[in-house]
């Protein structure tokens, strides 16, 4: 399927115009064809070549893709380099930006997709690393029906944004669509306790979920962690009781302290260990790209988006008691 690429600059309350890169499928002879929309959130490097190619892959399957620039309050929409200065700047801006500003970016991007006459009104979201976390937060918007998070960072520790105190995990019960989360089993960005916390929170919130860990995908870092989870589709409003909320917040605080302590330790280590994450990023500067695994994960994305975004499933019904059979 052919693709047209444009961009739009959208005013924000947080500061600066946000550039949204648009990747629009085109079918010759069908100028009024309609497609579902998909948000693609980038890593800390903004919309780089690999992110744009990822967006094109999705668009070529018949989705209008919108990729917002993350740091419009601070710098232009140009991508940061995959090097030490680019990484340091991206990590610095990640915790300077307010969580509310990240949410505004997502809301405005969904608004833009829904304003297009060629959009069906069905919206999905995906992203990698920082973008995986932003996709998770986008799933809190009931207009988002399907979400795929690649190695989403900082969810378990609640350390996204200014002050490094986000509420993503505590709001898990607000998720109304189906979510898939993919991480490497050897990825050190989320320790076992962090993975268990995410999984238990999803379970306790009533979200139907499954998870997938790629056996040989990893990233070596002394203070960042990561993990995979697939969530299934539920149109259900969940309210966590007070005891559950307190327990979750206590566990988040434990993970946040562990994260901050490890970060302080990392700053004293010179040089820092080489990370080996980003196995879907199709560039070789850091030797992490795994085409075979990336292809499998992309098929998971296509299965979810194809089933949920292309079909009008209607409201979900309560699942009956499962029959125990061989």
Backbone torsions as a table, in degrees:
resi	resn	phi	psi	omega
1	UNK	NA	134.7	179.8
2	UNK	-72.4	158.4	-176.7
3	UNK	-133.6	137.8	170.3
4	UNK	-108.3	135.1	-178.2
5	UNK	-116.4	127.5	177.2
6	UNK	-140.3	-175.6	171.2
7	UNK	-148.0	158.9	176.9
8	UNK	-135.5	140.8	177.2
9	UNK	-103.3	122.9	-174.8
10	UNK	-115.8	130.3	178.7
11	UNK	-69.1	142.1	179.1
12	UNK	-125.5	155.2	174.6
13	UNK	-76.5	-25.6	-177.4
14	UNK	-69.8	-26.5	-179.8
15	UNK	129.6	131.8	178.6
16	UNK	75.6	150.6	174.7
17	UNK	-76.3	135.7	177.2
18	UNK	-91.5	122.7	175.8
19	UNK	-85.1	126.2	176.3
20	UNK	-111.2	119.2	178.1
21	UNK	-85.6	127.6	-175.2
22	UNK	-110.1	130.3	176.3
23	UNK	-120.5	106.1	-169.5
24	UNK	-112.7	123.5	177.3
25	UNK	-68.6	152.1	-178.0
26	UNK	-139.6	130.4	176.8
27	UNK	-117.6	114.6	-178.6
28	UNK	-55.9	133.4	178.6
29	UNK	89.9	-5.6	-179.0
30	UNK	-130.3	71.9	-175.0
31	UNK	-67.4	-18.0	-178.8
32	UNK	-106.7	17.6	178.7
33	UNK	-61.0	142.1	-179.9
34	UNK	-114.5	147.3	-176.3
35	UNK	-138.8	154.0	170.3
36	UNK	-66.4	161.3	177.8
37	UNK	-108.5	149.7	179.1
38	UNK	-136.9	128.4	171.5
39	UNK	-85.8	134.5	173.7
40	UNK	-118.5	114.1	178.4
41	UNK	-97.4	135.5	-173.4
42	UNK	-88.5	174.7	171.3
43	UNK	-71.0	-168.5	178.4
44	UNK	-68.5	-4.9	-175.3
45	UNK	-96.3	8.2	-174.7
46	UNK	66.4	-159.6	-172.6
47	UNK	-83.8	91.8	-179.6
48	UNK	-86.9	179.8	175.6
49	UNK	-57.0	-49.9	177.9
50	UNK	-59.9	-37.6	178.6
51	UNK	-67.7	-41.4	177.9
52	UNK	-63.2	-40.3	179.0
53	UNK	-67.4	-36.8	174.8
54	UNK	-61.3	-43.6	178.7
55	UNK	-63.4	-39.5	178.5
56	UNK	-64.2	-38.4	178.0
57	UNK	-59.5	-43.6	179.6
58	UNK	-67.3	-45.7	-179.3
59	UNK	-60.1	-36.0	-178.1
60	UNK	-66.4	-15.0	177.4
61	UNK	-92.4	4.1	176.1
62	UNK	98.7	41.1	177.6
63	UNK	-131.8	139.0	172.4
64	UNK	-81.2	116.5	-175.0
65	UNK	-103.2	132.8	176.6
66	UNK	-122.6	119.1	-178.2
67	UNK	-115.8	103.8	-178.5
68	UNK	-79.0	147.5	171.9
69	UNK	-80.1	136.1	-169.4
70	UNK	-86.3	-29.4	-168.0
71	UNK	-113.4	37.9	-175.4
72	UNK	-63.2	-21.5	177.7
73	UNK	-69.9	-21.2	-169.6
74	UNK	-117.4	-40.7	-173.3
75	UNK	-140.6	165.5	175.3
76	UNK	-63.9	175.2	-176.0
77	UNK	-78.4	-0.9	-179.6
78	UNK	-60.5	143.1	179.5
79	UNK	-69.6	149.5	173.2
80	UNK	-85.6	153.8	-179.0
81	UNK	-77.1	150.2	175.1
82	UNK	-81.8	63.1	178.0
83	UNK	-138.3	-176.8	-176.4
84	UNK	-62.3	-48.7	178.3
85	UNK	-60.8	-41.2	179.1
86	UNK	-64.7	-40.5	178.9
87	UNK	-66.1	-43.9	-179.9
88	UNK	-62.7	-43.2	-179.8
89	UNK	-66.0	-43.8	179.4
90	UNK	-61.1	-43.6	178.9
91	UNK	-66.7	-34.7	178.8
92	UNK	-67.4	-46.4	-178.6
93	UNK	-68.8	-29.1	-179.5
94	UNK	-58.1	-35.9	-177.9
95	UNK	-103.3	2.4	171.6
96	UNK	-89.7	-30.3	-177.7
97	UNK	-74.8	138.6	178.6
98	UNK	-71.8	145.4	176.5
99	UNK	-61.1	-38.0	178.5
100	UNK	-61.9	-31.0	178.0
101	UNK	-72.2	-38.8	173.4
102	UNK	-58.2	-43.7	-179.0
103	UNK	-65.3	-39.2	178.0
104	UNK	-62.1	-41.0	178.2
105	UNK	-57.5	-45.6	-179.2
106	UNK	-64.7	-44.2	-179.6
107	UNK	-61.0	-45.4	-179.4
108	UNK	-65.9	-34.5	179.1
109	UNK	-69.6	-41.6	174.9
110	UNK	-62.7	-43.5	178.1
111	UNK	-55.3	-44.6	-177.9
112	UNK	-64.7	-44.8	178.9
113	UNK	-59.3	-44.6	-178.1
114	UNK	-69.3	-19.8	178.7
115	UNK	-79.6	-14.1	-177.2
116	UNK	-76.9	132.1	178.8
117	UNK	-66.9	-15.2	-179.7
118	UNK	-94.2	3.7	179.5
119	UNK	-96.7	135.3	-179.3
120	UNK	-73.4	-17.2	-175.9
121	UNK	99.0	-6.5	175.5
122	UNK	-91.8	126.7	-172.5
123	UNK	-123.7	136.8	173.1
124	UNK	-123.4	171.2	178.9
125	UNK	-146.0	148.4	174.9
126	UNK	-153.4	165.5	178.8
127	UNK	178.5	167.8	-176.6
128	UNK	-128.4	141.9	178.3
129	UNK	59.9	-119.4	172.8
130	UNK	-52.3	-43.6	-179.3
131	UNK	-63.1	-28.5	175.6
132	UNK	-65.1	-40.5	176.5
133	UNK	-66.5	-42.1	179.8
134	UNK	-64.8	-35.0	175.4
135	UNK	-65.4	-38.4	177.2
136	UNK	-60.3	-44.0	178.1
137	UNK	-68.6	-34.9	177.1
138	UNK	-61.4	-31.5	179.6
139	UNK	-65.1	-16.2	176.7
140	UNK	-70.5	-18.9	176.3
141	UNK	-80.9	119.2	-174.9
142	UNK	-66.0	-9.2	175.2
143	UNK	-78.3	-13.4	179.2
144	UNK	-93.7	119.0	-171.8
145	UNK	-98.3	-20.5	-177.3
146	UNK	-151.1	137.8	-175.9
147	UNK	-140.3	136.6	175.7
148	UNK	-123.4	118.2	-178.6
149	UNK	-109.1	119.6	176.0
150	UNK	-95.3	123.3	179.4
151	UNK	31.2	60.4	-178.4
152	UNK	-69.2	125.0	-176.5
153	UNK	-94.9	155.4	168.1
154	UNK	72.5	3.2	178.9
155	UNK	-68.1	-47.8	-175.8
156	UNK	-66.7	-31.2	-175.5
157	UNK	-95.2	-11.5	179.8
158	UNK	61.6	40.4	-172.1
159	UNK	-115.4	25.5	177.2
160	UNK	-84.8	141.5	169.0
161	UNK	83.0	-179.7	-178.4
162	UNK	-55.7	130.7	-178.0
163	UNK	81.2	-7.0	179.7
164	UNK	51.0	49.2	179.8
165	UNK	-142.9	86.1	176.8
166	UNK	-99.8	168.1	-177.7
167	UNK	-117.8	24.3	-173.7
168	UNK	-58.9	-49.3	-176.7
169	UNK	-66.5	-39.3	-179.2
170	UNK	-66.6	-19.2	-179.3
171	UNK	-102.3	13.4	-176.9
172	UNK	-54.1	-34.6	-179.4
173	UNK	-63.4	-12.9	179.0
174	UNK	-82.9	-9.6	-179.2
175	UNK	-64.3	127.5	-178.0
176	UNK	-112.3	-10.2	-179.1
177	UNK	-114.1	-170.1	-179.7
178	UNK	-93.3	137.0	-176.5
179	UNK	-128.0	139.2	173.8
180	UNK	-120.1	128.6	177.0
181	UNK	-121.7	130.1	-173.9
182	UNK	-124.9	128.4	177.2
183	UNK	-141.2	166.3	174.9
184	UNK	-86.9	140.7	-179.4
185	UNK	-63.7	-32.1	179.9
186	UNK	-94.9	7.2	178.2
187	UNK	-69.6	124.3	-175.1
188	UNK	-89.5	4.5	-176.4
189	UNK	-73.5	-19.6	173.3
190	UNK	-133.0	116.0	-179.9
191	UNK	-72.5	168.8	179.7
192	UNK	-51.7	-40.8	179.7
193	UNK	-63.6	-36.9	178.1
194	UNK	-67.7	-40.2	177.8
195	UNK	-63.4	-45.1	-179.9
196	UNK	-61.4	-37.9	179.9
197	UNK	-63.5	-45.8	179.3
198	UNK	-62.6	-47.9	-177.5
199	UNK	-62.3	-44.8	-178.9
200	UNK	-66.7	-37.9	179.0
201	UNK	-62.8	-43.4	177.8
202	UNK	-62.0	-42.8	-179.8
203	UNK	-64.4	-48.4	-177.4
204	UNK	-66.1	-27.6	179.7
205	UNK	-77.6	-7.5	178.9
206	UNK	86.1	10.9	177.9
207	UNK	-81.1	127.2	176.0
208	UNK	-75.1	123.2	-173.9
209	UNK	-145.3	158.4	168.9
210	UNK	-137.4	170.4	179.7
211	UNK	-144.3	158.0	-179.3
212	UNK	-136.6	127.4	174.6
213	UNK	-114.8	125.2	176.2
214	UNK	-75.5	122.5	-169.0
215	UNK	-59.2	-39.2	-172.3
216	UNK	-111.2	7.4	176.3
217	UNK	-87.8	136.5	-174.9
218	UNK	-154.1	172.6	166.4
219	UNK	-150.8	128.8	-175.7
220	UNK	-95.4	117.2	177.2
221	UNK	-158.3	140.1	-176.0
222	UNK	-77.8	-7.2	-175.6
223	UNK	-138.8	-5.7	177.8
224	UNK	-109.4	148.6	-174.0
225	UNK	-138.6	166.8	-179.1
226	UNK	-164.1	166.6	-172.9
227	UNK	-170.2	165.6	-175.8
228	UNK	-113.6	145.7	177.4
229	UNK	-153.6	137.3	173.0
230	UNK	-112.7	131.3	178.2
231	UNK	-109.1	143.6	178.0
232	UNK	-99.1	166.0	-168.7
233	UNK	-74.6	128.2	177.0
234	UNK	-143.7	123.9	171.6
235	UNK	-98.0	77.0	-173.6
236	UNK	-144.5	138.5	178.4
237	UNK	-89.7	124.7	-177.4
238	UNK	-113.0	134.5	172.1
239	UNK	-123.0	121.5	178.4
240	UNK	-81.2	139.4	178.4
241	UNK	-73.5	166.0	-173.5
242	UNK	-59.8	-41.9	-179.2
243	UNK	-61.7	-41.5	179.7
244	UNK	-64.4	-43.6	-179.9
245	UNK	-60.9	-43.1	179.7
246	UNK	-63.8	-42.7	-179.1
247	UNK	-63.5	-44.1	179.1
248	UNK	-61.5	-46.0	-178.2
249	UNK	-62.8	-38.6	177.6
250	UNK	-62.7	-43.7	-179.6
251	UNK	-68.8	-36.4	176.1
252	UNK	-62.9	-42.8	179.1
253	UNK	-60.9	-38.9	177.6
254	UNK	-61.7	-46.3	-179.8
255	UNK	-68.6	-36.2	178.9
256	UNK	-63.2	-43.9	179.2
257	UNK	-64.3	-41.9	178.3
258	UNK	-60.3	-43.4	179.7
259	UNK	-61.3	-47.9	-177.6
260	UNK	-68.3	-38.3	177.3
261	UNK	-63.4	-43.4	-179.9
262	UNK	-68.2	-33.9	177.4
263	UNK	-65.2	-41.8	177.9
264	UNK	-62.2	-40.7	177.5
265	UNK	-62.5	-41.8	-178.6
266	UNK	-61.1	-37.6	-177.0
267	UNK	-66.6	-18.8	179.1
268	UNK	-92.2	-8.1	-179.1
269	UNK	-93.7	122.9	178.7
270	UNK	-130.7	124.8	-3.0
271	UNK	-81.9	165.5	177.3
272	UNK	-72.2	146.4	178.6
273	UNK	-62.0	149.1	177.7
274	UNK	-72.3	126.6	176.6
275	UNK	-81.9	152.0	-179.7
276	UNK	-132.6	49.9	178.5
277	UNK	-96.7	-157.8	172.6
278	UNK	57.9	48.2	-176.9
279	UNK	-71.4	-8.2	175.7
280	UNK	-99.8	-4.2	-178.7
281	UNK	-77.6	115.4	-171.6
282	UNK	-85.8	57.2	170.4
283	UNK	-144.3	156.5	-166.6
284	UNK	-113.0	15.6	-176.3
285	UNK	-62.1	-28.2	-178.6
286	UNK	-118.4	5.6	173.7
287	UNK	66.4	34.5	-174.9
288	UNK	-110.5	-15.1	-172.2
289	UNK	-69.1	127.9	177.1
290	UNK	-123.1	97.2	-175.5
291	UNK	-59.0	-38.3	-178.1
292	UNK	-64.0	-48.3	179.6
293	UNK	-66.5	-40.7	178.7
294	UNK	-58.7	-39.5	179.6
295	UNK	-65.3	-42.0	178.4
296	UNK	-63.4	-44.8	-179.8
297	UNK	-64.2	-36.6	179.6
298	UNK	-66.3	-34.6	176.5
299	UNK	-64.8	-35.0	175.2
300	UNK	-62.2	-42.8	178.1
301	UNK	-61.2	-46.9	-178.5
302	UNK	-64.3	-37.1	179.3
303	UNK	-63.3	-47.1	-179.1
304	UNK	-64.5	-51.8	-177.9
305	UNK	-63.1	-40.6	179.8
306	UNK	-63.6	-40.1	-177.7
307	UNK	-76.0	-39.8	-172.4
308	UNK	-94.7	-39.8	-174.9
309	UNK	-87.5	-33.3	-178.4
310	UNK	-83.3	-21.0	-178.7
311	UNK	-106.6	146.1	172.6
312	UNK	-94.5	94.7	-173.8
313	UNK	-75.3	-18.9	-174.3
314	UNK	72.5	-177.5	-180.0
315	UNK	-69.0	146.4	178.7
316	UNK	-77.3	152.6	176.8
317	UNK	-108.2	155.5	179.8
318	UNK	-65.2	131.4	179.9
319	UNK	-72.6	137.7	177.8
320	UNK	-77.1	173.9	179.2
321	UNK	-66.9	133.0	-178.0
322	UNK	-71.6	140.0	176.9
323	UNK	-88.1	130.5	-179.7
324	UNK	-85.5	103.4	-177.0
325	UNK	-129.9	159.3	175.8
326	UNK	-96.8	NA	NA
